[in-house]
């Protein structure tokens, strides 16, 4: 019996036929030491567009699974259940990887601290693959539990996880209300248990378009609140967070406010900033909270400058 692949690239998709081929090709083109290639698993969450035809064009080069619509957490779990890799790398179907991404992940997994999860930087691109800019977020490693509780800094499509750790944690929570922040919730459970590694590379391209889930503030509010609720229900997370549960909630309120500002809804940001302050008053000294307040005050100016920079 031949050994399984080192990596399984798991790609959930729903009505992304126009982007799917690029995502799949970017995964198939990854090379690993010794000339190995990843296994590519596409999970179609009951798309109504030409997604099945796009997937079929790759023939036996990929594993294609179609399931009733249950959102991306359930789709990722379905892919993981069939995947044979030692590591699972997750790629959203509107994103793509640059050459060398998985090789960089593997090198970090093999370092002496043997992290359970690795992540790297993401580069935002527009629907036509034009670079918008590299995401400037924190990149801690080791015990990142409290850093991750404060801010979701791991771009989804940059993350790879040891399959054994993924299974030990039970995978993604399959709650439809959690759609949009199911990744952060799982990463927090993993970080509560094991070390996390950062890979010094920018090999994940994250597509920014008007159909991103984060573009709907009300949708993301529900998802983010569900994420905190599920995370704190986990016994290991609950034990680590004991006495500081309100800090985690307050940080998520700031995240909700930042998302509202990013979508031009300053009116939605202020109540969440107020809740963040009431829940954890020391937030007022956190640069992230102060930055959210500044965006809520100067939102139109910042948004105008951002649009000008993108289209210049």
N, C-alpha and C positions, 0 to 999 in steps of 0.2 A: 504494500500500500504506500503510495507516495505521500510525502509530507504535505501539509496544507500550506497555503500562502502565508507570507509574513503579514501582509496587510489586506484587509477587506475595506474597500471604499464603499461606503453606504450612502446612497443618493436618494432621498425621498423626493417625490415630485407630485405636483398637482397643477395641471393646466399651465405648464411651462414649456410647451413644445418648441417655442422659438429659441429657448436658451439651453434646453436639455442636451442637445448634441455636443455643444461646446463643453459642458460640464463633464459628460461621459468621456469625451475624447481626452480631456485634460487628465482624467484619472487613468485611463488606459495607457497614456503616454509616459506615466511615471516609471522610472527605472530604479531598481534596488541593487545593492551589492550582489555580484555574481550574475547580473543580468536578469534577476527576477522581476516579475510584474505583479501588481496588486490584483486581487479578485475584485470585480466591480459588480455591485448589487444595486439595481434600480428598483425602487418600490413606488409603484404608481397608486396614489391614493384616490382612485376612481376618477381620473381625469376625463373631461368631456371634449377635449380637443384632440389633436393628432398625436398625442404623446405615445400611444401604443405603436403607431407606425414608426415614429422616430426611434423608439427602443428596438423595434424589430429590425431596423436597418443595421444594427450592430451584430445581429445574429447571435452565435454562440460565444461571442467575446464577452458578453455580460450575462448575469443572471437577472431575469426580469420577473418581478412579482407584482400582481395587481390585486388590490384589496378594496373592500368597501370603504367609503370615506370615513376616516377616523382621526384625521389631522396628523401633523408631522411626527409627534412623539410616538404614536402607535406605528407609523410607517417606519421610523428608525428602528423600533423594537422588532418589527417583522423582518427587516433586513438583517439585524444582528442575530436573530434566531436561526437564520439560514447561513450566515457567514461562517467561514472556516478559518479566518485569519487569527494570528496571535495578537494583532492590534486592529482596532476598528478606527477608521478615519472617516469623519462625517463631512459631507459636502452637500450644501443646498444646491438645488438644480438650476438656480439662476446665478450661481457663483462658479468659479473655476480655479484650478491650480496652475502654477507655473512649473516648469521642469525643475526637478530636484526637491520638491516639497517633501515627499514622503521619505526620501533618503536623509534629509535633514532631521525629520522626526525620529527616524530609526537611530541615528547617531546619538541623539539626546536620550532616548530610551535606554541605550546601552551604557550610559555613564554610570559610575559607581553608586550614585544615590537611587538609581532605578525608579524613576517617578512612575506613578500610575497613570498620569495624564500629562500630555505636553501640548503646548499651544505656541503660536507665533503671531507676528503682526499681520494685519490685513491692509490691503490697498483698495480704496473705493474706486470703482469705475462706473461710467455711465452706460446706458443701454447699448452704446456703440463701441464699447471696450476702450473708451478714452479715459485716461487716468484723471481722477479728481484729486486724489491725495492720499497719503499714508495715514492710517488712523493713529493718532497720538494718544495712546492710553498707557496706563501703568503696565509694567511687565515683571512683577515679582515672581519668585519661585521658592520652592521649599514648602513650608507651612504657610499657605496663602489664604487660610480660612477667613480671617478677619478682613483682609484686603478684598476678598471676593464678596463678603457680606456687605461691604461698603459700596462696591462698584462692579458691574459686570464688564470686565476688561478682556475677556477671552472671545475673540471673534469665532462664531460657531463653526464656520467652515475651515478654520485653522486648527481645530482640536483633533487629537488622536488619543485613544484610550486603550490601555491593556484590556483585552477581552475578558480576562479573569476578574479584573476589578469591576468592569461594567456589569458582569453577571452577578457578582457578589453584592452589588448595590441595587440590583433589581431593574436596571435600565431606566428608561424615561417613564415618568408618571403619565398615564394615558387619560388625562382629564382635559376635555375640550376647552375648558376655561383657561387652562394653562398654556394653550397654544400661543407661541410668541416668546415665552420665557421658560419653557421646559428645559432648555439647555442650561441656563443659569442654575436652576433648581438641582439638576443632576450634578453639575460641576461642584456645587456647594456640598452635596453629600459626599462626593469623592474627596474633596479637599478636607473634609472633616476627618477623614480616615487615613489618607496617604499623602505623600509628597507630590508636588506638581513641578514640572520642568518647563522652562521657557527656551524656545529655539530662536536663535538670532538669525532670522530670515524674514523676508517679506515676499512670500510665494503664494499667497491666497488673495485672489481678486474678488471683491465683494461688490455685487452689482447694486447700484442705487437707482430705483425707479419708483413710479407712483403706485405700484402694486405691492411694495414692501409692507409687511404687516405693521411695522413701526410707524407707518404713515397715518395710522388711524388711532388718535389719542385715546378715545373711549375704549377701543378694543384692547389696547396695551395696558390701560389702567386695570381692567379686569384680569388680564394675564399676569401682570406683575404682582397684584395682591394675592392671586392664587399661588404664585410661585413662593412667596414668603410663607403662606399658610402650610403648603405641603412640605417645604423645607423644615420648618419648625416642628412638624409632626414626626420627622425622622428621629429616632432615639439618640443617635450619635450626634447629629446636629443640635438637638435639643439639649443634650448634656453640655456641649461646648458653649452653647449660647446662653446657658442658664444665668439669669440676672441681667442679661443684656439683650433680651428679645426686642425691647423697644428700640434699641439702637439699630437692629437689622430692619425693623419696620420703618423707622425714620429715614434710613438711607434709601429704601425703596421709594418712599414718598418723594424724595429729592429726584430720584431717577424718573419718576412719573412727571414731575414738574419740568425736568430737562427735555423729556420727550414732547411735552406739550409746547414748550418754547420752540423746539426744532421744527414743529409743524405749524408755527404761527398762531398758537392758541395760548397767549399769555393769560387770558381770562381763566383758563383751566389750571395754570401753573400756580397762581397765588394761593388757592386753598390748600394745595398739597404742600407747598412750602410752609404754610402755617401749621399744618399737621405735623410736619417734620420737626419743626421747632418745639411744639408742645410735647411731642413724644420723647424728644431727646434734646433738651435745651443747649447742651454743649455743641450741637451742630453749628451754631452761629459762628464758631471759631474754625470750622472746617472749610478749607478753600473751595471744595466742591459745592457746598451749600452757598457760599458767597458768590461763586460763579453762576449758580442757578439764579440767584437774586439779580445779579447784573444782567443776565440774559432776559429775565422777565421785565426788567426796566427798559433795556435798550434793544429789545427784540427786533423791531422793525429795521433799525440801523444795521445791526449785525446780520440779519437775513439778507438785506440788500447788498451788503458788501460781499457776503458769501456767494450770492448769485452772480455778482459781477466777476468775482474771482474764478468761478467755474466756467463762465462763458467767455472770458477774456481771451 
